[in-house]
Amino acid sequence: MSDDIIRRDPRAEWIARNRLHPLHDAMKQAGAAEVRGPSGLIRRNPHAVGFIGPNGIKRIDRLNGNSQAGGSRRAAAKTVDLPLHRVETPDYYIAVVPDLIGGRLTAHDKDVLGQAHQLVSAAGGAGAVLTIVFGDIREDSFDKSGVDRLMQFSGEQFEGYAPEARIAALEHIEKSLAPKFWLFPDSVAAGFELGCRLAARLDERPLTQAWQVGPETTLCRGAGGSSDITRPTQRLLLLAPECANPIDETRHEALAMEAVELGATEGKLSDLGQVAVDPNSVALGEAEFILSAGNGVSNWDNFHRAAELLGATEGGSRVVVDDGHMPRFRQVGASGTWVTARVYVAVGISGAVQHLQGIGQCDKVVAVNTDIGCDMVKRAALSVIDDGDEVLTELMKLVQEYRQLEVTDAA
Ligand SMILES: Cc1cc2nc3c(=O)[nH]c(=O)nc-3n(C[C@H](O)[C@H](O)[C@H](O)COP(=O)(O)OP(=O)(O)OC[C@H]3O[C@@H](n4cnc5c(N)ncnc54)[C@H](O)[C@@H]3O)c2cc1C
């Protein structure tokens, strides 16, 4: 019998949970800040976090300088090894074609991968989630996002806007692997168009804006998201954002599968490259990069200059809109626009719950604020604690220097 095998003792676990049991003190895992839960995953024990300070009051050091860590303020972040989900010889595949904007999985892509695993659980057997990507990859967390197999098509013909070449690749996969389901994010980025094109090519009817997928029927959002329509579940699913929870409790193999050489595709479309547009003409709900102002901004000329230089779409909190610094359609939040930007920079915004609701789907939030304890700083992936106007001025200088350097290097 190997010592590595985790053996559970349900009675001891029950006593450890039951504070009135006479053996409770002896059984509880005293002091263990992390315990292994019944599913084998490491769980935090909130009762064991913190330490008793000199005046006898329990303290929690949120900067990770806990007494157990020897008082070091830079205690190394612990990496938790999630259980590995392996599919050695798949009985069937569920194909996912993510948008992979900028070479990285979007939040919507991760929801779709979560949905793919729900379908595997419902169908049973050894199903593998096959993710098909085109062009360059910058993503490094395919394994933690639920990718069992990864097939990459690279080459000039797949770069940029190339639906014809991409559909030829998907058709080839359909012929060789016959996936049980085809899943696409129902998004303007690429998923909707590719999904519809594949459906037309395979002469199958896709479900759009699907979000509760059952074995027999699926709920699809209709009428601009204001009602739900029940439809029979189809093999091609174009999924709405938040259709399922992303994978966060397992690791996957993300094994590379060889993509066939398809050669040049005869196409009627040619990509003439991107066209520069005024970022402020992009609808706030579709903007990828938003520079948003709050009550902490006082130099408005500076703010507009910064947005222009960075190529960002402008947004604002309700307070600045109410104060007349911005038009109503620029308001972000529960009573304004819900945004889905990949990068959302919040300058001088406190992070009231109504504002945070509106940025719930943004990938990366950057906060610039003088208050380290404000809710926007807690929500942000990166925070700059300083005066907003000064940070924007410095940022503009850095951008100008960087662009100058690029011009000199190119010359
Ligand atoms: C029904 C209802 C609906 C609402 N809907 C919305 C909505 O859709 N959108 C929305 O935004 N709000 C909404 N609100 C309002 C919301 O509750 C907040 O009042 C609002 O979001 C606060 O805006 P703010 O963060 O810009 O201002 P404040 O709360 O005043 O925060 C200003 C922030 O700027 C920081 N700051 C100050 N000076 C500087 C400086 N020099 N440099 C950097 N930072 C600085 C401060 O530390 C503070 O964090 C709603 C409220 C209600 C009741």
The ligand as a Gaussian input file, in Angstrom:
#p B3LYP/6-31G(d) Opt

LIG

0 1
 C      -29.061000      53.357000      -8.043000
 C      -27.629000      53.758000      -8.252000
 C      -27.028000      53.472000      -9.441000
 C      -25.714000      53.840000      -9.657000
 N      -25.118000      53.537000     -10.846000
 C      -23.841000      53.846000     -11.024000
 C      -23.189000      53.522000     -12.234000
 O      -23.767000      52.953000     -13.163000
 N      -21.887000      53.852000     -12.382000
 C      -21.175000      54.466000     -11.384000
 O      -19.995000      54.730000     -11.571000
 N      -21.782000      54.789000     -10.246000
 C      -23.093000      54.528000     -10.041000
 N      -23.687000      54.887000      -8.891000
 C      -22.945000      55.756000      -7.961000
 C      -21.969000      54.995000      -7.101000
 O      -22.626000      54.514000      -5.958000
 C      -20.815000      55.907000      -6.648000
 O      -21.340000      57.033000      -6.020000
 C      -19.926000      56.377000      -7.792000
 O      -19.537000      55.281000      -8.582000
 C      -18.679000      57.035000      -7.210000
 O      -17.936000      57.565000      -8.244000
 P      -16.379000      57.823000      -8.070000
 O      -15.716000      56.576000      -7.668000
 O      -15.908000      58.498000      -9.314000
 O      -16.329000      58.928000      -6.917000
 P      -15.899000      58.828000      -5.404000
 O      -16.667000      57.802000      -4.698000
 O      -15.944000      60.229000      -4.886000
 O      -14.402000      58.336000      -5.429000
 C      -13.320000      59.100000      -5.873000
 C      -12.067000      58.253000      -5.779000
 O      -10.975000      58.997000      -6.282000
 C       -9.879000      58.868000      -5.401000
 N       -9.079000      60.071000      -5.509000
 C       -9.311000      61.282000      -4.977000
 N       -8.367000      62.145000      -5.362000
 C       -7.521000      61.478000      -6.170000
 C       -6.361000      61.835000      -6.871000
 N       -5.881000      63.059000      -6.860000
 N       -5.769000      60.876000      -7.623000
 C       -6.240000      59.612000      -7.682000
 N       -7.344000      59.222000      -7.003000
 C       -7.979000      60.144000      -6.275000
 C      -10.460000      58.642000      -4.042000
 O       -9.551000      57.958000      -3.232000
 C      -11.707000      57.828000      -4.379000
 O      -11.383000      56.469000      -4.356000
 C      -24.993000      54.521000      -8.649000
 C      -25.613000      54.803000      -7.439000
 C      -26.914000      54.417000      -7.250000
 C      -27.547000      54.718000      -5.933000

